[in-house]
């Protein structure tokens, strides 16, 4: 088996952009957003090394890796890891939508 790749879903790309943009606007600086983006990349590299590191979610094939105030929801497949969304845990949990059915 070859090395897995990280694949971002459309929803995950949008959520990442929204989160980074929110903190850049709120802080009037991109410094925290850059650090947060680097932290997310670091977590994704951990997922690549240990795909089962995240806790199982309500959706059978999806796991969630908790770090700081965020959760990366992802799915492990033989050749790829699909990032479904990134969630800021300070948001209303009723608004959380991991994947489309």
N, CA, C and O of each residue as an XYZ file, in Angstrom:
404
protein
N       0.845     -1.185      0.000
C       0.000      0.000      0.000
C       0.885      1.241      0.000
O       1.857      1.315      0.752
N       0.550      2.212     -0.840
C       1.304      3.456     -0.926
C       0.913      4.423      0.180
O       0.070      4.129      1.028
N       1.532      5.548      0.145
C       1.272      6.587      1.125
C      -0.081      7.247      0.852
O      -0.430      7.521     -0.296
N      -0.834      7.496      1.924
C      -2.123      8.173      1.784
C      -1.926      9.663      1.526
O      -0.911     10.252      1.896
N      -2.931     10.252      0.879
C      -2.945     11.686      0.619
C      -4.098     12.313      1.387
O      -5.115     11.666      1.640
N      -3.933     13.567      1.751
C      -5.025     14.337      2.361
C      -5.851     14.952      1.237
O      -5.316     15.626      0.357
N      -7.148     14.715      1.275
C      -8.094     15.284      0.312
C      -9.078     16.147      1.102
O      -9.695     15.684      2.061
N      -9.214     17.390      0.689
C     -10.140     18.313      1.349
C     -11.475     18.318      0.610
O     -11.513     18.512     -0.605
N     -12.564     18.106      1.338
C     -13.885     18.251      0.732
C     -14.150     19.736      0.501
O     -13.480     20.600      1.067
N     -15.128     20.007     -0.330
C     -15.507     21.396     -0.592
C     -15.915     22.084      0.709
O     -15.517     23.220      0.966
N     -16.705     21.397      1.526
C     -17.163     21.945      2.808
C     -15.973     22.270      3.714
O     -15.954     23.317      4.360
N     -14.991     21.382      3.761
C     -13.825     21.594      4.626
C     -13.026     22.813      4.173
O     -12.565     23.596      5.003
N     -12.862     22.974      2.880
C     -12.128     24.143      2.364
C     -12.845     25.446      2.747
O     -12.211     26.418      3.157
N     -14.157     25.445      2.607
C     -14.932     26.632      2.946
C     -14.830     26.931      4.445
O     -14.608     28.076      4.837
N     -14.991     25.899      5.282
C     -14.916     26.096      6.732
C     -13.544     26.599      7.155
O     -13.447     27.494      7.994
N     -12.490     26.041      6.588
C     -11.145     26.496      6.923
C     -10.993     27.977      6.564
O     -10.503     28.771      7.366
N     -11.412     28.332      5.370
C     -11.334     29.731      4.939
C     -12.126     30.632      5.881
O     -11.634     31.686      6.283
N     -13.352     30.229      6.239
C     -14.194     31.033      7.123
C     -13.554     31.220      8.492
O     -13.570     32.321      9.044
N     -12.997     30.155      9.036
C     -12.355     30.235     10.356
C     -11.145     31.164     10.307
O     -11.000     32.048     11.151
N     -10.280     30.962      9.316
C      -9.081     31.798      9.217
C      -9.440     33.260      8.956
O      -8.815     34.166      9.507
N     -10.438     33.483      8.121
C     -10.882     34.846      7.827
C     -11.487     35.505      9.070
O     -11.249     36.685      9.328
N     -12.266     34.744      9.835
C     -12.882     35.274     11.050
C     -11.813     35.811     12.004
O     -11.919     36.935     12.495
N     -10.786     35.000     12.261
C      -9.750     35.431     13.200
C      -8.893     36.565     12.642
O      -8.444     37.424     13.402
N      -8.663     36.584     11.359
C      -7.914     37.692     10.754
C      -8.697     38.996     10.890
O      -8.123     40.038     11.207
N     -10.004     38.937     10.650
C     -10.842     40.130     10.787
C     -10.969     40.560     12.250
O     -10.823     41.737     12.578
N     -11.237     39.605     13.106
C     -11.425     39.923     14.527
C     -10.167     40.508     15.152
O     -10.239     41.461     15.928
N      -9.020     39.940     14.817
C      -7.761     40.376     15.417
C      -7.099     41.516     14.649
O      -6.101     42.077     15.100
N      -7.658     41.857     13.483
C      -7.062     42.875     12.615
C      -5.614     42.545     12.279
O      -4.774     43.429     12.108
N      -5.350     41.242     12.191
C      -4.006     40.748     11.889
C      -4.132     39.308     11.426
O      -5.034     38.589     11.856
N      -3.237     38.889     10.557
C      -3.252     37.519     10.071
C      -2.349     36.597     10.893
O      -2.248     35.407     10.593
N      -1.695     37.129     11.921
C      -0.713     36.351     12.690
C      -1.351     35.088     13.287
O      -0.825     33.990     13.107
N      -2.481     35.235     13.995
C      -3.109     34.068     14.610
C      -3.606     33.098     13.542
O      -3.465     31.886     13.701
N      -4.180     33.608     12.464
C      -4.682     32.742     11.395
C      -3.557     31.913     10.783
O      -3.751     30.738     10.472
N      -2.391     32.514     10.609
C      -1.236     31.783     10.072
C      -0.815     30.680     11.039
O      -0.525     29.558     10.624
N      -0.783     31.009     12.343
C      -0.415     30.009     13.355
C      -1.452     28.889     13.411
O      -1.097     27.716     13.525
N      -2.728     29.249     13.330
C      -3.792     28.246     13.357
C      -3.710     27.335     12.144
O      -3.870     26.122     12.276
N      -3.467     27.889     10.975
C      -3.332     27.096      9.761
C      -2.162     26.112      9.889
O      -2.269     24.960      9.469
N      -1.053     26.566     10.466
C       0.104     25.688     10.684
C      -0.245     24.581     11.673
O       0.177     23.439     11.496
N      -1.012     24.908     12.711
C      -1.423     23.899     13.699
C      -2.326     22.849     13.059
O      -2.223     21.662     13.369
N      -3.210     23.288     12.166
C      -4.089     22.345     11.460
C      -3.260     21.407     10.591
O      -3.503     20.200     10.568
N      -2.282     21.958      9.876
C      -1.408     21.128      9.043
C      -0.640     20.118      9.889
O      -0.441     18.977      9.472
N      -0.214     20.534     11.065
C       0.503     19.626     11.972
C      -0.411     18.482     12.412
O       0.018     17.330     12.474
N      -1.659     18.798     12.714
C      -2.616     17.760     13.108
C      -2.878     16.795     11.950
O      -3.002     15.587     12.153
N      -2.958     17.335     10.747
C      -3.173     16.473      9.579
C      -1.983     15.541      9.345
O      -2.164     14.406      8.905
N      -0.780     16.010      9.633
C       0.383     15.128      9.483
C       0.333     14.014     10.524
O       0.774     12.897     10.255
N      -0.197     14.309     11.706
C      -0.376     13.261     12.717
C      -1.413     12.236     12.258
O      -1.249     11.034     12.464
N      -2.473     12.728     11.639
C      -3.503     11.822     11.117
C      -2.913     10.915     10.039
O      -3.237      9.729      9.982
N      -2.057     11.463      9.189
C      -1.413     10.639      8.155
C      -0.570      9.534      8.782
O      -0.545      8.410      8.281
N       0.122      9.849      9.877
C       0.974      8.858     10.546
C       0.154      7.846     11.321
O       0.487      6.661     11.343
N      -0.923      8.307     11.961
C      -1.757      7.455     12.804
C      -3.230      7.720     12.487
O      -3.889      8.456     13.221
N      -3.751      7.144     11.422
C      -5.115      7.457     10.981
C      -6.212      7.167     12.017
O      -7.278      7.782     11.978
N      -5.958      6.257     12.917
C      -6.985      5.900     13.897
C      -6.915      6.769     15.155
O      -7.582      6.466     16.144
N      -6.125      7.834     15.135
C      -5.917      8.673     16.315
C      -7.184      9.405     16.755
O      -7.373      9.648     17.946
N      -8.039      9.753     15.821
C      -9.268     10.488     16.144
C     -10.317      9.583     16.778
O     -10.284      8.362     16.620
N     -11.240     10.201     17.492
C     -12.321      9.436     18.116
C     -13.430      9.199     17.094
O     -13.655     10.015     16.200
N     -14.110      8.080     17.243
C     -15.204      7.757     16.329
C     -16.352      8.733     16.539
O     -16.654      9.129     17.664
N     -16.980      9.110     15.441
C     -18.125     10.024     15.502
C     -19.418      9.218     15.368
O     -19.400      7.989     15.303
N     -20.532      9.937     15.328
C     -21.825      9.283     15.139
C     -21.937      8.649     13.759
O     -22.711      7.713     13.559
N     -21.165      9.160     12.815
C     -21.138      8.600     11.465
C     -20.070      7.520     11.463
O     -18.911      7.800     11.769
N     -20.433      6.311     11.130
C     -19.582      5.138     11.312
C     -18.160      5.280     10.774
O     -17.212      4.895     11.457
N     -17.990      5.810      9.594
C     -16.662      5.849      8.979
C     -15.884      7.136      9.266
O     -14.752      7.287      8.807
N     -16.481      8.060     10.018
C     -15.859      9.365     10.257
C     -15.314      9.450     11.679
O     -15.958      9.043     12.646
N     -14.093      9.999     11.768
C     -13.446     10.218     13.057
C     -13.255     11.710     13.257
O     -13.301     12.485     12.302
N     -13.041     12.109     14.503
C     -12.786     13.504     14.818
C     -11.547     13.638     15.686
O     -11.432     12.992     16.728
N     -10.630     14.475     15.253
C      -9.424     14.747     16.028
C      -9.592     16.105     16.696
O      -9.714     17.132     16.028
N      -9.596     16.091     18.029
C      -9.782     17.307     18.816
C      -8.419     17.927     19.102
O      -7.495     17.236     19.529
N      -8.298     19.235     18.866
C      -7.109     19.974     19.259
C      -7.528     21.404     19.555
O      -8.332     21.992     18.831
N      -6.977     21.953     20.624
C      -7.369     23.285     21.096
C      -8.887     23.379     21.145
O      -9.519     22.582     21.839
N      -9.485     24.309     20.444
C     -10.947     24.459     20.425
C     -11.554     23.980     19.114
O     -12.642     24.414     18.734
N     -10.861     23.097     18.431
C     -11.293     22.669     17.102
C     -11.367     21.147     17.004
O     -10.740     20.422     17.776
N     -12.153     20.688     16.034
C     -12.226     19.272     15.699
C     -12.079     19.152     14.184
O     -12.759     19.843     13.425
N     -11.185     18.271     13.761
C     -11.060     17.944     12.339
C     -11.815     16.636     12.140
O     -11.436     15.607     12.700
N     -12.875     16.671     11.348
C     -13.636     15.467     11.036
C     -13.106     14.899      9.728
O     -13.042     15.599      8.718
N     -12.728     13.634      9.754
C     -12.101     13.021      8.593
C     -12.513     11.557      8.459
O     -13.043     10.942      9.384
N     -12.247     11.034      7.274
C     -12.567      9.643      6.948
C     -11.324      9.001      6.342
O     -10.679      9.569      5.461
N     -11.004      7.814      6.829
C      -9.816      7.097      6.360
C     -10.222      6.106      5.272
O     -11.107      5.274      5.469
N      -9.563      6.213      4.133
C      -9.745      5.272      3.029
C      -8.381      4.680      2.700
O      -7.363      5.213      3.143
N      -8.334      3.606      1.944
C      -7.039      2.948      1.680
C      -5.961      3.854      1.081
O      -4.786      3.710      1.418
N      -6.337      4.778      0.204
C      -5.322      5.606     -0.451
C      -5.402      7.086     -0.081
O      -4.576      7.884     -0.525
N      -6.397      7.450      0.731
C      -6.562      8.859      1.052
C      -7.247      9.056      2.395
O      -7.894      8.153      2.926
N      -7.089     10.244      2.918
C      -7.820     10.675      4.108
C      -8.619     11.893      3.677
O      -8.059     12.897      3.237
N      -9.917     11.792      3.808
C     -10.803     12.870      3.379
C     -11.150     13.732      4.583
O     -11.723     13.245      5.558
N     -10.804     15.005      4.515
C     -11.183     15.955      5.551
C     -12.570     16.460      5.174
O     -12.751     17.119      4.150
N     -13.555     16.136      6.031
C     -14.936     16.528      5.732
C     -15.254     17.935      6.213
O     -15.940     18.689      5.524
N     -14.755     18.293      7.399
C     -14.972     19.648      7.906
C     -14.054     19.909      9.085
O     -13.490     18.988      9.676
N     -13.919     21.168      9.409
C     -13.225     21.599     10.613
C     -14.239     22.381     11.427
O     -14.938     23.243     10.895
N     -14.319     22.087     12.701
C     -15.340     22.686     13.542
C     -14.708     23.446     14.699
O     -13.863     22.906     15.413
N     -15.113     24.685     14.882
C     -14.732     25.465     16.054
C     -15.750     25.134     17.141
O     -16.932     25.445     16.993
N     -15.313     24.517     18.212
C     -16.214     24.013     19.251
C     -16.950     25.114     20.014
O     -17.839     24.821     20.812
N     -16.594     26.361     19.780
C     -17.280     27.471     20.441
C     -18.526     27.897     19.672
O     -19.225     28.820     20.090
N     -18.808     27.240     18.565
C     -20.000     27.543     17.777
C     -21.176     26.732     18.303
O     -21.000     25.804     19.093
N     -22.362     27.088     17.862
C     -23.579     26.375     18.236
C     -23.519     24.959     17.670
O     -23.454     24.798     16.451
N     -23.538     23.933     18.512
C     -23.425     22.557     18.018
C     -24.571     22.136     17.085
O     -24.427     21.195     16.305
N     -25.696     22.834     17.172
C     -26.815     22.507     16.276
C     -26.495     22.876     14.831
O     -27.151     22.385     13.912
N     -25.514     23.718     14.620
C     -25.125     24.134     13.264
C     -24.112     23.190     12.624
O     -23.788     23.339     11.445
N     -23.609     22.221     13.388
C     -22.586     21.308     12.873
C     -23.176     20.364     11.820
O     -24.169     19.676     12.059
N     -22.541     20.356     10.664
C     -22.912     19.438      9.594
C     -21.601     18.872      9.070
O     -20.791     19.605      8.504
N     -21.386     17.575      9.253
C     -20.114     16.972      8.918
C     -20.043     16.629      7.432
O     -19.107     17.032      6.742
N     -21.019     15.896      6.951
C     -21.038     15.522      5.529
C     -22.461     15.617      5.007
O     -23.424     15.592      5.773
N     -22.576     15.725      3.691
C     -23.896     15.735      3.048
C     -24.325     14.301      2.786
O     -23.516     13.446      2.427
N     -25.590     14.065      2.971
C     -26.127     12.739      2.661
C     -27.066     12.828      1.494
O     -27.627     11.816      1.074
